[in-house]
């Protein structure tokens, strides 16, 4: 059982390392979104896709280990780290229990960092899309109404309101 627990800690540390790589990529993506560099954004997205594939493999391995542990300590196959640590009683498991809880805290911290930067990136993307849509609408409507800097202008028997953008300029 100790070997399974060591394997679990090793696998969780691999996941933690992967989260750190995701975090680096998301931080790069943040700068790229601000600079609006679509080529670099595509490169980052490809690297993140590869990290996701690796993450799926590690998660599968972790799941198998937890399932194997389940039969020995009476936990379900989808048990959380806390649930596993609680079952590790006795002095011989103290260091493994402490290691599991430390890894859990580190994973939680990195996931929260990822969540925050991902929310920021989503906000940047939404703002960019809103600006793009606004710009498209402005240019789409340019030919529909004569725009002038003058206070009021008679056109076709109607008085136009003053506007600030003159398409003829």
N, C-alpha and C positions, 0 to 999 in steps of 0.2 A: 504494500500500500504506500509506503514511503516513496518508492520509485514513481508511482503514479502521481503523487503529490509534487515531486520534483519535476516531473514532466509537465504537470499543469502550470507550475510556476514558470518554467522555461517558456512554455507556449504563451502564457499571459505576458511575459516580458517581450516576446516577439511582437505580440499585438500592440503593446505599449510603444515599442520602437516604430511600428508602422503608423500609429497615431501621430507620433512626432514628425514623421515624414509627411503625413497628410497636412499637419499644421504648417510645416514649411511651405508646402505647395499652395495652401490657401493664402498664406501671407504674400507669396509671390503673385498669386492671382489678384489679390487686393491691389497691389501696385500696378499690375497690368491693366486692370479695369479702370483705374484712375487715369492711366496714360492712354487708354483705348487702343491698345496694341493687339489686334485680333489674331495675328500670327502667333504671338507668344502665348496668348490665351489658349489657342488650339494645342500648342505643345504641352502646356500645363495640364489641360484636360486629358490628353493622351497619357501623360505620366500618372495622373490620378486614376485613370482607368486601369492601368497596370497594377497600381497599388491596391485597388479594389479587388482585382482578381487574386492577388496574393493574400489579401485579408480574408477572402472567402475560404481559401485553402487552410489558413491558420485557424479560422473559426470552426471549420469542420474537424480539424484535429483536436481542438479544445473540447468540442462537443463529444467526441469519442472518449476522451479521457474522463470527462465528467460522468458520462454514462457508465464507464467502467468503475469509477469511484462509487457511483450510486449503489451498486450491488454490495459494496463493502461497508459503506457508512450510512446507508439508508436515505439517500437523497434522490430527487428526480433528475432526469437527464437535462432539464433546463434550469437547474439550481443556480442561484447567484453565488458570487464569491463569499458573501457574508454567511449564507446558509451552509456552505462547505466549512468555513472557518469555525462556526459554532460547533460543528460535529467533531472537530479535532480537539479532543480533550486529552489531558495528560501531558506530563513534562516532555515526553519524547517528541511531541508535535508542536511544542511552543514556538520554536524558531520557524517552522513551516507556516503555522497559523499567522505569526507576525509578518512573515514575508508576503503571504496572500493578502493580508489587510493593507499592507503598504502598497502593493501593486494595485489593489482596488482603488485606493485613494489617488494614486498617480494617474490611473486610467480615467477616473472621474474628472480630475483636474484638467487633463488634456482634452477630454471630450467637451468640457464646458468652454475651453478656449476655442476649440474648433467650432462649436455652436455659435459663439460670439462673433468670430471672424466671418463665419458663413452668413450670419444675419447681416453683418456690415456689407459683405459682397452682394447679397441680395438687394439691399437698400441702394447700393451704387447702380446695380443693373436696372432696378425699377426707375430710378431717377433718369438714367440714360434713355430708357425706353419712353418715358414721359416726354423728355426733351425732344427725342426723335419724332414722336407722334405730333407734338406741338409744331415742330418745324415743318413736317409734312403738311399739316393742316393749314399753316400760314401760307405756304407756297401754293397749295391747292386752291386756296381762296383768293389769291392775288388778282386774278383776271375777272373776278365777279363784280367787284365794286371799284369805282374810280376813287383813288385815295389822293388826298391833297393836304398840304400844310396850311392852307388858308382857313380862316375862321369858318366861313360858310361859303358855299358855292352853289350857284344855280346850275342844274343839269336836267335837261328834258322837262322843264317846268317844275322840278322838285328841288327843295333845298337840302343839300347834303350836310351831315354833321361834320364837325372838324375832326380830322384824323391826324395821327402823328407819323405815319409811315407812307412815303410816296414811292410807289413802284416805278415811277418814271425816273427817279433819281438813280 
